[in-house]
Amino acid sequence: MGEIPDEEDRSVQDRLELAMEIAEKAAEQYVELAAEMSRKLQAVDAELAVLKQAVAAASGGAGSSKPKVPEPKPFDGV
């Protein structure tokens, strides 16, 4: 964010202006970060939708969460 000069040579107004400048830069960086995270989240959401479609298609298209279990066969006891 830049070099901060010696505090003894700066007036209160200069210090306030420097603090405001630093705060504005931090706010700009926050906005950029939020926009980047939003783009990444949209990409992940799109990928998740594709994966959900693939899982639904692989499970027979019914989208059922219950697996098919065969009926038990009788035991002869031998």
C-alpha positions as CSV (number, residue, x, y, z in Angstrom):
1,M,0.0,0.0,0.0
2,G,3.0,2.2,0.0
3,E,5.7,3.7,2.2
4,I,4.5,5.5,5.3
5,P,6.8,8.5,6.1
6,D,8.0,9.3,9.5
7,E,5.1,10.2,11.8
8,E,6.8,13.2,13.3
9,D,6.9,15.1,10.0
10,R,3.2,14.6,9.3
11,S,0.3,16.8,10.4
12,V,-3.0,15.3,11.7
13,Q,-4.6,16.2,8.4
14,D,-1.9,14.4,6.5
15,R,-2.3,11.4,8.7
16,L,-6.0,11.4,8.2
17,E,-5.6,11.7,4.4
18,L,-3.2,8.8,4.4
19,A,-5.6,6.7,6.5
20,M,-8.4,7.5,4.1
21,E,-6.3,6.6,1.1
22,I,-5.4,3.2,2.7
23,A,-9.0,2.5,3.6
24,E,-10.1,3.3,0.0
25,K,-7.5,0.9,-1.4
26,A,-8.6,-1.8,1.0
27,A,-12.3,-1.3,0.0
28,E,-11.3,-1.6,-3.7
29,Q,-9.5,-4.8,-3.0
30,Y,-12.5,-6.1,-1.1
31,V,-14.8,-5.4,-4.0
32,E,-12.4,-7.1,-6.5
33,L,-12.2,-10.1,-4.2
34,A,-15.9,-10.3,-3.8
35,A,-16.4,-10.2,-7.6
36,E,-13.8,-12.9,-8.1
37,M,-15.4,-15.1,-5.5
38,S,-18.8,-14.6,-7.1
39,R,-17.4,-15.7,-10.5
40,K,-15.8,-18.8,-9.0
41,L,-19.1,-19.6,-7.1
42,Q,-21.1,-19.4,-10.4
43,A,-18.6,-21.7,-12.1
44,V,-18.8,-24.2,-9.2
45,D,-22.6,-24.1,-9.3
46,A,-22.6,-24.8,-13.0
47,E,-20.3,-27.7,-12.5
48,L,-22.4,-29.1,-9.7
49,A,-25.5,-28.9,-11.9
50,V,-23.7,-31.0,-14.5
51,L,-22.6,-33.5,-11.9
52,K,-26.1,-33.8,-10.5
53,Q,-27.4,-34.5,-14.0
54,A,-24.8,-37.2,-14.6
55,V,-25.6,-38.9,-11.3
56,A,-29.3,-38.8,-12.0
57,A,-28.7,-40.3,-15.5
58,A,-26.4,-43.0,-14.1
59,S,-29.0,-44.1,-11.5
60,G,-31.6,-44.9,-14.1
61,G,-33.0,-41.4,-14.5
62,A,-35.5,-41.9,-11.7
63,G,-33.4,-40.0,-9.2
64,S,-34.3,-42.4,-6.4
65,S,-31.9,-42.5,-3.5
66,K,-33.0,-46.1,-2.5
67,P,-30.9,-48.9,-4.0
68,K,-32.6,-52.0,-5.3
69,V,-32.0,-54.9,-2.9
70,P,-32.8,-58.4,-4.1
71,E,-35.2,-60.6,-2.1
72,P,-33.5,-63.0,0.3
73,K,-33.4,-66.7,-0.8
74,P,-34.4,-69.4,1.7
75,F,-31.5,-71.2,3.4
76,D,-31.5,-75.1,3.2
77,G,-29.6,-75.6,6.4
78,V,-27.0,-78.0,4.9
